[in-house]
Amino acid sequence: MRGDLPPDYLGRGFGGDVANVAVMAARMGATARLLTRVGEDAPGRLLMDFWRRARVDVDRVTVDASAPTGVYVNAVRAGEHRFHYYRSNSAASLLGEEDVDGGLLEGADALHTSGISLAISGSSARAAERAADLARERGVTVTFCVNHRPSLRPDPERGLRFARAADIVVLSGEDARALLGTNEPDRVRDALGDGPREIVLTDGAAGALVLTGGAEHRVASPPVRVVDTAGAGDALTGTYLARRLAGAGPAEALETAVIAAALSCRYPGCARSYPTADEIARVAATA
């Protein structure tokens, strides 16, 4: 049993890619502020309670009485994940530019968003783009997880524009093949252009690599007993960003992040399965 979460959470999964990143970053000691909308319903209350327990700042989360909390089902078969989304007219899909202002970035070192933020609705995409514009105006680092989900019918060109303008981009090999037509590191770097200064390319159980400048650093995943890989990429992203913002270099940050991703696979469900900073440090010390 996980000692850092109450027993009643062990039967529940809490997903949402950007929220997962915020939870993992908070576990690593970063201050994580979340901007989204949830419904005034049971799922919304559970999420808010979980995020608070995870020490995520939810002051910018709107509880919307007029729309339900969005839901997705992550069906796993033979190691493959299939996502089924129920997000039409959900509270989060109603997020818009009016929810974004300079106060969102007060004291922020980075702004993180994802391809799912761009895909769930036009207004949500415009909110993400507005936030990124404000971040660039203020010299705040913009980070982006591609998270290409065909079932959400994303606009590939919109996602590519966002990725090419971001400072740090995280994508899986599957994302790269779908969006760029290749998962070869050099070709991925060429396809994303000169905008991103760091590209993290993940490769499931094999680990990940980071491309920065002309350098490439690969990290193998430590062996773990895998129960559920859901949210592992978000655990990697949250850890990588927290370590980078704390002053670690790209290679050092990725080494920690790959350990976090592997450890997150030991338990079922997203976010609640994430390791603590102490657990990660113990594994790193034996590597």
C-alpha positions in Angstrom: 0.0 0.0 0.0 1.3 3.5 -0.8 1.9 5.4 2.4 1.6 8.8 0.8 -2.0 8.4 -0.3 -5.1 7.3 1.7 -6.4 3.8 1.1 -9.6 4.9 -0.5 -7.6 6.2 -3.5 -6.1 2.8 -4.4 -9.2 1.8 -6.4 -9.4 5.0 -8.4 -7.5 6.4 -11.3 -7.0 10.2 -11.9 -6.0 11.1 -15.4 -5.5 14.2 -17.5 -2.1 14.7 -19.1 -1.3 18.3 -18.0 -2.7 17.7 -14.6 -0.6 14.5 -14.3 2.5 16.6 -15.2 1.5 19.1 -12.4 1.2 16.3 -9.8 4.5 14.8 -10.7 6.3 18.2 -10.7 4.8 18.9 -7.3 6.1 15.5 -6.0 9.5 16.6 -7.1 9.3 19.8 -5.1 8.2 22.3 -7.8 5.3 24.7 -7.4 2.7 23.7 -9.9 -0.4 25.8 -10.7 -3.2 24.3 -12.8 -5.5 26.1 -15.2 -8.6 24.1 -16.2 -12.3 23.7 -15.6 -14.2 20.9 -13.9 -17.9 20.3 -13.4 -19.7 20.7 -10.1 -20.2 17.0 -9.9 -18.7 13.9 -8.2 -15.7 13.5 -10.7 -14.9 17.2 -10.3 -14.9 17.0 -6.5 -12.7 13.9 -6.6 -10.2 15.6 -8.9 -10.1 18.8 -6.8 -9.6 16.8 -3.6 -6.8 14.7 -5.2 -5.0 17.7 -6.7 -5.1 19.5 -3.3 -3.7 16.4 -1.6 -1.0 16.3 -4.3 -0.1 20.0 -3.4 -1.1 21.3 -6.8 -2.3 25.0 -6.7 -5.9 24.9 -7.9 -6.8 28.5 -7.4 -7.1 28.9 -11.2 -9.4 25.8 -11.6 -12.9 26.9 -12.3 -15.8 24.7 -10.9 -18.5 25.0 -13.6 -22.1 24.3 -12.6 -23.3 24.3 -16.2 -21.1 21.5 -17.6 -19.9 18.1 -16.6 -16.3 17.0 -15.9 -14.7 15.5 -18.9 -14.1 11.7 -18.8 -11.8 9.4 -20.8 -11.4 5.6 -20.6 -8.0 4.1 -21.1 -8.5 0.5 -22.3 -5.4 -1.6 -22.2 -5.1 -4.8 -24.2 -1.9 -6.7 -25.0 0.1 -3.8 -23.7 -1.6 -1.3 -26.1 -3.6 1.7 -24.8 -6.8 2.7 -26.5 -8.3 6.0 -25.4 -12.1 6.7 -25.5 -13.0 10.3 -24.8 -16.2 11.8 -23.5 -15.3 15.4 -23.6 -17.9 17.1 -25.9 -19.2 20.1 -24.0 -17.3 19.2 -20.9 -16.2 21.9 -18.5 -12.6 21.8 -19.7 -13.6 22.1 -23.3 -15.2 25.4 -22.4 -11.9 26.9 -21.3 -11.3 30.0 -23.3 -9.0 33.0 -23.8 -11.0 34.9 -21.1 -9.6 32.4 -18.6 -6.1 33.4 -19.4 -4.5 36.6 -18.1 -1.1 37.8 -16.9 -1.9 36.7 -13.3 -1.7 33.1 -14.5 2.1 33.5 -15.0 2.8 35.5 -11.9 6.1 34.0 -10.5 6.1 31.3 -13.2 9.3 29.9 -14.7 7.5 27.8 -17.3 4.2 27.3 -18.9 3.3 23.7 -19.9 0.5 22.5 -22.2 -0.2 19.6 -24.5 -1.7 18.5 -27.8 -4.8 17.4 -25.9 -5.3 21.0 -24.7 -5.2 22.0 -28.3 -7.6 19.2 -29.4 -10.5 19.1 -27.0 -12.0 22.3 -28.4 -11.3 25.4 -30.5 -11.6 27.7 -27.4 -9.3 25.5 -25.3 -6.7 25.7 -28.1 -7.0 29.4 -28.3 -6.6 29.6 -24.5 -3.3 27.6 -24.8 -2.1 29.8 -27.6 -2.9 32.9 -25.7 -1.1 31.6 -22.6 2.0 30.8 -24.7 2.0 34.2 -26.3 1.9 35.8 -22.8 4.7 33.5 -21.6 6.9 34.5 -24.5 6.2 38.2 -23.9 7.4 37.7 -20.2 10.4 35.5 -21.0 8.7 32.4 -19.5 9.8 29.0 -20.9 7.1 27.3 -23.0 7.0 23.5 -22.8 4.8 21.2 -24.8 3.8 17.5 -24.8 2.7 16.5 -28.3 0.3 13.7 -27.0 -1.2 13.1 -30.4 -4.6 11.5 -30.0 -6.3 10.7 -33.3 -9.6 9.9 -31.6 -9.9 13.6 -30.6 -9.4 14.6 -34.2 -6.6 17.1 -33.6 -5.5 19.6 -36.2 -2.0 18.4 -37.0 -0.8 21.7 -38.4 -1.9 23.5 -35.2 0.0 21.0 -33.1 3.1 21.4 -35.3 3.0 25.1 -35.1 2.8 25.0 -31.4 5.6 22.4 -31.1 8.0 24.4 -33.4 7.5 27.5 -31.3 8.0 25.8 -27.9 11.2 25.9 -26.0 11.0 22.3 -24.7 9.0 19.6 -26.6 8.3 16.1 -25.3 6.9 13.4 -27.7 6.8 9.7 -27.9 8.1 7.7 -30.9 4.5 7.0 -31.8 3.7 10.7 -31.7 6.7 11.5 -33.9 5.7 8.9 -36.5 2.1 10.1 -36.6 2.8 13.9 -36.7 6.2 14.0 -38.4 6.4 10.8 -40.3 9.5 9.6 -38.5 10.9 8.8 -35.1 14.5 9.0 -36.1 16.1 11.5 -33.8 17.9 13.6 -36.4 14.9 13.7 -38.6 12.7 14.7 -35.7 15.0 17.5 -34.9 15.0 18.7 -38.5 11.2 18.5 -38.7 10.7 20.6 -35.5 13.2 23.2 -36.7 15.2 25.7 -34.8 12.5 26.7 -32.3 12.8 24.0 -29.6 16.1 24.1 -27.7 15.4 20.7 -26.1 13.5 17.7 -27.6 12.7 14.8 -25.4 11.9 11.7 -27.4 10.5 8.8 -25.4 10.6 5.1 -26.3 8.5 3.2 -23.7 10.3 0.5 -21.8 13.5 1.3 -23.7 13.8 4.7 -22.0 14.2 8.1 -23.7 16.7 10.5 -25.2 17.1 14.3 -25.2 18.3 16.3 -28.1 19.8 19.6 -27.2 22.0 21.7 -29.5 24.0 19.1 -31.5 24.1 16.7 -28.6 22.1 13.5 -27.9 21.8 11.8 -24.6 20.1 8.4 -24.2 18.8 7.0 -20.9 17.8 3.3 -20.5 14.8 2.5 -18.3 15.5 0.6 -15.0 13.8 -2.8 -14.7 10.5 -2.7 -12.8 7.5 -5.0 -12.5 5.1 -3.4 -14.8 1.4 -3.3 -13.8 0.1 -0.3 -15.7 2.0 2.1 -18.0 -0.8 4.7 -18.1 0.6 8.2 -17.3 4.2 7.1 -17.4 5.0 9.7 -20.1 3.4 12.5 -17.9 5.5 11.3 -14.9 8.6 11.6 -17.1 7.6 15.1 -18.3 6.7 16.4 -14.8 10.0 15.1 -13.4 12.1 16.4 -16.3 10.6 19.9 -16.1 10.9 20.1 -12.3 14.6 19.0 -12.4 15.4 21.5 -15.3 13.7 24.3 -13.4 15.7 23.4 -10.3 18.9 23.8 -12.3 19.8 20.3 -13.5 21.1 20.0 -17.0 19.1 18.1 -19.7 21.0 14.8 -19.4 20.8 14.8 -15.6 17.1 15.8 -15.6 16.3 13.0 -18.1 18.1 10.4 -16.0 15.9 11.2 -13.1 12.8 11.5 -15.3 13.2 8.0 -16.8 13.4 6.5 -13.3 10.2 8.3 -12.3 8.4 7.0 -15.4 9.5 3.4 -14.8 8.5 3.6 -11.1 5.1 5.0 -12.0 4.3 1.7 -13.8 4.3 -0.4 -10.6 0.7 0.5 -9.7 -2.5 0.9 -11.6 -3.9 4.2 -12.6 -2.6 7.6 -13.5 -1.0 10.1 -11.1 -1.9 8.3 -7.8 0.7 5.7 -8.9 3.5 8.3 -9.1 6.6 7.8 -7.0 7.9 10.2 -4.4 11.2 12.1 -4.8 12.7 9.9 -2.1 11.8 6.7 -4.0 13.3 8.1 -7.2 16.5 9.2 -5.3 16.9 5.7 -3.9 16.8 4.1 -7.3 19.1 6.7 -8.8 21.6 6.0 -6.0 21.9 2.4 -7.1 22.0 3.0 -10.8 
